[in-house]
Amino acid sequence: MHAAAFRGEAPRAVVNIGGISNLTGLPALGVDSPVLGFDCGPGNVLIDAGRPSTSASGRPRRPLAAGGACTRRCWRRCSTNRFSRSRRGRAPARDRFNRDWLDRKLAGFTVDPRDVQATLTQTDRRVIGHTIGRYFAEAAEVVVCGGGAFNATLMRMLAQAARRARSSPPTPRVAPDQVEALAFAWLARSSSATGARKK
C-alpha cells in the first residue's frame, strides 16, 4: 500500500511510528529495485510507558521531552541501540519493550521524568535514523505516519537526523493517523475473500 500511495519521482522512506516503528523503503518510480519493509525498533511504546497520561488533577499532561535533556547517565540505562545493530526483519515485540522493561532499567535510579522522556525520544530518533542510513540511505524524503507523527519533539529530532532527506506527513490528502486505516481499505479493495462480484 505504501508503494501504491506514496511512491514518487525520488526514493522515499516511509516510517510508521506506532507502538513499534517500521520502515518501508520505496525506490523511485521506474527504478527496478524491490520495496523494503520491516520493523526497526520501539516507537511510542516506551515513551508512553514513561509518561502518565494524566496529571494528579486528571488533566492531560503536557509533553515532557521538550523540557528535558538526554543525559549520559540516563542514556546508558534507557538506550535501545543494541536493537538497531540487529539484522533486518527482526521484530521488536512489545513483550520485550514495555513498562516492565523501563521499570527495570530505572530501578534505583533518581532522574527527572523530563530527562527520561527526552532520552527515550532521542533513542527512537537514533534507531530510526540509523535504520534509514543503513538500509535505505538513498531516501530523498522521509514520510512519517502513525501516532509518532504528532510528537513535535520527535519530528524535530527526525528532521535533524534525516539530514538531506526532508521529513513530512504523508500527503495533504492523507493524515498521518489515517494511513493504517487506508491500508486496510486498500487491501480490501485489492483482494476479497467474500465472493463479492464488485469491489
BABA-536279 format. One line per 5 residues: number of its first residue (from 1); their letters; for each residue x, y, z of N, C-alpha, C. Coordinates in steps of 0.05 Angstrom, whole numbers. Layout:
residues N
NUM = a = X:Y:Z:X:Y:Z:X:Y:Z; ...
end
This chain:
residues 199
1 = mhaaa = 17:-24:0:0:0:0:17:25:0; 39:25:15:57:48:15:68:53:-13; 75:32:-27:85:35:-54:63:46:-72; 38:37:-69:17:47:-86:10:76:-80; 12:84:-55:2:111:-47:24:132:-47
6 = frgea = 49:124:-40:70:144:-34:94:143:-52; 96:124:-70:119:123:-88:120:148:-106; 144:159:-110:146:183:-126:170:184:-144; 177:207:-153:199:210:-172:226:206:-159; 228:209:-132:253:205:-118:249:182:-97
11 = pravv = 270:169:-90:268:148:-69:257:159:-43; 240:145:-30:226:156:-6:225:134:15; 230:142:40:227:124:63:201:131:77; 185:111:83:161:115:98:165:103:126; 163:119:146:167:109:174:140:111:188
16 = niggi = 130:88:196:106:87:212:113:84:241; 107:104:258:114:103:286:89:99:302; 83:73:307:62:66:326:75:58:352; 65:37:365:79:27:388:107:18:381; 109:4:358:134:-4:346:138:11:320
21 = snltg = 162:19:314:167:33:289:174:14:266; 165:20:242:173:4:219:179:22:196; 196:11:178:206:26:155:198:13:129; 189:29:110:185:20:83:204:36:65; 220:23:49:238:37:30:227:35:2
26 = lpalg = 220:58:-9:207:59:-36:226:70:-57; 236:53:-75:252:63:-97:236:83:-114; 250:100:-128:237:119:-146:221:105:-168; 201:118:-178:185:106:-200:203:100:-223; 200:77:-235:216:69:-258:241:55:-251
31 = vdspv = 248:54:-225:272:40:-216:265:11:-209; 279:-7:-222:273:-36:-218:288:-46:-193; 279:-38:-170:290:-47:-145:267:-55:-126; 272:-74:-109:250:-83:-91:242:-63:-70; 217:-63:-62:208:-47:-39:217:-61:-14
36 = lgfdc = 229:-47:5:237:-58:30:216:-53:51; 213:-70:71:194:-65:93:201:-83:117; 204:-70:140:210:-86:164:208:-68:189; 205:-81:212:205:-66:238:233:-57:244; 235:-34:257:262:-23:262:268:-17:291
41 = gpgnv = 248:-18:309:253:-13:337:229:-2:351; 231:2:377:208:13:392:201:41:383; 175:46:383:166:73:375:155:88:399; 128:89:400:115:103:422:113:87:447; 118:60:446:112:43:468:128:51:494
46 = lidag = 153:58:491:169:66:515:163:94:523; 159:112:504:152:139:511:125:140:526; 106:124:517:80:123:531:84:110:559; 101:90:561:105:76:586:117:94:607; 134:113:598:148:130:616:134:156:623
51 = rpsts = 109:159:612:95:184:616:66:178:623; 58:184:648:29:181:655:12:198:637; -11:188:630:-28:202:611:-42:226:623; -45:226:650:-58:249:663:-43:257:688; -47:282:696:-34:292:719:-51:286:744
56 = asgrp = -43:294:767:-58:289:792:-85:301:791; -88:323:776:-114:336:774:-133:323:754; -122:303:739:-139:290:719:-137:302:692; -122:324:690:-119:337:664:-96:323:648; -98:324:621:-76:312:606:-50:326:611
61 = rrpla = -29:310:613:-2:322:618:9:335:593; 25:355:597:38:367:574:62:350:566; 71:352:541:94:336:532:118:343:550; 133:322:558:156:326:576:183:327:562; 185:314:539:211:311:526:224:338:519
66 = aggac = 207:357:510:218:383:501:232:398:524; 224:392:549:236:406:572:258:391:585; 265:367:574:285:350:586:311:350:570; 330:335:580:356:332:567:364:303:566; 375:294:544:385:267:541:412:265:555
71 = trrcw = 413:258:580:438:257:595:452:231:590; 478:231:595:494:207:591:485:184:610; 479:191:635:472:171:654:445:158:647; 427:175:638:400:164:630:403:148:604; 419:157:586:423:143:560:434:115:565
76 = rrcst = 453:112:583:464:86:588:443:66:598; 423:76:611:402:58:622:380:53:602; 372:73:587:348:72:570:353:67:541; 378:68:532:383:65:503:376:37:493; 364:36:470:358:11:457:374:7:431
81 = nrfsr = 398:20:430:414:20:406:423:-8:398; 424:-27:417:432:-54:410:413:-65:389; 388:-58:391:369:-68:372:376:-58:344; 384:-33:342:390:-21:315:413:-35:301; 429:-50:316:451:-64:304:443:-93:297
86 = srrgr = 418:-100:302:409:-127:296:403:-129:266; 399:-154:257:394:-158:229:366:-148:221; 363:-141:196:338:-130:186:316:-152:189; 292:-143:196:270:-161:197:264:-173:224; 282:-169:243:277:-179:270:257:-161:284
91 = apard = 234:-172:290:212:-156:301:216:-150:331; 216:-124:339:219:-117:368:192:-118:382; 184:-141:392:158:-144:403:154:-128:429; 128:-123:435:121:-109:459:128:-125:484; 131:-152:481:139:-167:505:168:-162:513
96 = rfnrd = 182:-148:496:210:-141:503:211:-112:511; 199:-94:496:199:-65:503:172:-57:514; 171:-53:540:146:-47:553:152:-32:580; 130:-28:595:134:-14:621:152:-29:640; 150:-56:641:167:-71:658:196:-68:651
101 = wldrk = 202:-68:625:229:-64:615:240:-37:625; 223:-16:623:232:11:631:235:12:661; 217:0:676:220:0:705:245:-14:714; 253:-36:701:278:-49:708:302:-32:702; 301:-18:680:323:-1:672:327:22:692
106 = lagft = 305:32:703:306:56:720:305:49:750; 306:23:756:304:15:784:327:27:800; 321:41:822:341:53:839:355:77:827; 344:88:806:357:110:792:340:135:794; 350:155:808:335:180:811:341:198:787
111 = vdprd = 320:205:773:323:222:749:298:238:744; 302:261:732:279:278:725:263:264:703; 236:261:706:220:248:686:223:261:658; 228:287:658:232:300:632:257:290:618; 278:284:633:302:273:621:297:245:611
116 = vqatl = 281:229:625:274:202:615:260:204:588; 240:222:587:225:226:562:243:236:539; 261:255:546:279:265:525:298:242:515; 307:225:534:325:203:526:310:182:510; 286:175:517:270:156:502:264:166:474
121 = tqtdr = 258:192:472:252:204:446:277:204:429; 299:211:441:324:211:427:332:183:418; 326:163:434:331:136:427:315:128:402; 290:135:401:273:130:377:285:143:353; 293:168:356:305:183:334:330:169:323
126 = rvigh = 347:160:342:372:148:333:368:121:320; 350:105:330:345:79:318:333:82:290; 313:100:288:301:105:261:321:116:242; 337:136:251:357:148:233:378:128:225; 387:111:244:407:91:238:396:71:218
131 = tigry = 371:63:221:359:43:203:357:54:174; 348:79:172:346:91:145:374:93:133; 393:102:149:421:105:138:433:79:130; 427:57:145:439:31:139:426:17:116; 399:18:114:385:2:94:373:18:71
136 = faeaa = 369:44:74:357:59:53:368:88:53; 395:90:52:408:116:53:401:134:29; 391:122:7:385:138:-17:360:154:-14; 345:151:8:320:165:11:324:195:9; 309:208:-8:309:237:-11:288:250:6
141 = evvvc = 269:234:16:248:244:33:240:222:53; 234:231:77:224:212:97:195:220:104; 176:202:98:148:207:104:141:193:130; 131:208:149:125:197:176:95:195:180; 86:172:189:58:168:195:55:153:222
146 = gggaf = 31:149:230:26:137:256:25:158:278; 20:150:303:18:169:325:43:185:330; 66:174:324:91:189:328:94:214:311; 78:215:290:79:239:273:68:264:287; 54:260:309:43:282:324:60:290:348
151 = natlm = 83:276:351:102:283:372:122:304:360; 117:329:367:132:351:354:162:349:360; 169:340:385:197:338:392:210:316:376; 197:293:373:208:271:357:210:279:328; 190:293:317:192:301:289:215:321:284
156 = rmlaq = 219:338:304:242:357:301:268:342:301; 271:322:319:295:306:320:299:291:294; 278:279:283:280:264:258:288:282:235; 278:306:235:286:325:213:315:331:214; 326:332:239:355:336:242:371:312:234
161 = aarra = 360:288:241:374:263:235:374:256:206; 352:264:192:349:256:164:369:271:146; 380:293:156:400:309:142:389:318:114; 398:305:93:390:314:67:360:307:61; 350:287:75:322:279:70:303:298:84
166 = rsspp = 280:303:71:260:321:83:239:304:97; 234:311:122:214:296:138:187:310:136; 166:294:131:140:306:127:117:286:132; 93:296:135:69:278:136:66:265:109; 48:245:107:45:230:82:39:248:58
171 = tprva = 15:259:56:7:277:35:-14:296:46; -20:318:33:-41:336:43:-68:323:45; -72:301:30:-98:288:30:-100:265:49; -77:257:61:-77:234:80:-64:243:106; -80:242:127:-69:249:154:-52:227:164
176 = pdqve = -31:233:180:-13:212:190:-27:189:204; -48:195:219:-62:174:234:-83:160:218; -85:165:192:-105:152:175:-92:132:156; -65:130:157:-52:113:137:-58:83:142; -59:75:167:-65:47:173:-93:39:164
181 = alafa = -112:57:170:-140:52:160:-141:51:130; -126:69:117:-124:69:88:-113:42:78; -93:31:92:-81:6:84:-101:-16:84; -118:-18:105:-138:-39:106:-159:-36:84; -166:-11:79:-185:-6:57:-173:-14:30
186 = wlars = -148:-8:27:-134:-15:2:-132:-45:-2; -126:-59:20:-124:-88:19:-151:-100:13; -172:-89:25:-199:-99:19:-207:-96:-10; -199:-73:-21:-205:-67:-49:-189:-85:-67; -164:-91:-59:-146:-107:-76:-153:-136:-77
191 = ssatg = -163:-146:-55:-169:-175:-54:-193:-180:-36; -212:-195:-46:-235:-201:-30:-239:-231:-27; -244:-240:-2:-249:-268:3:-278:-274:7; -295:-255:1:-324:-258:7:-339:-269:-17; -327:-270:-40:-341:-278:-64:-357:-256:-77
196 = arkk = -354:-231:-67:-369:-209:-78:-359:-204:-107; -378:-197:-124:-371:-193:-152:-361:-165:-158; -368:-146:-139:-360:-119:-143:-344:-109:-119; -324:-92:-124:-308:-81:-103:-317:-53:-95
end
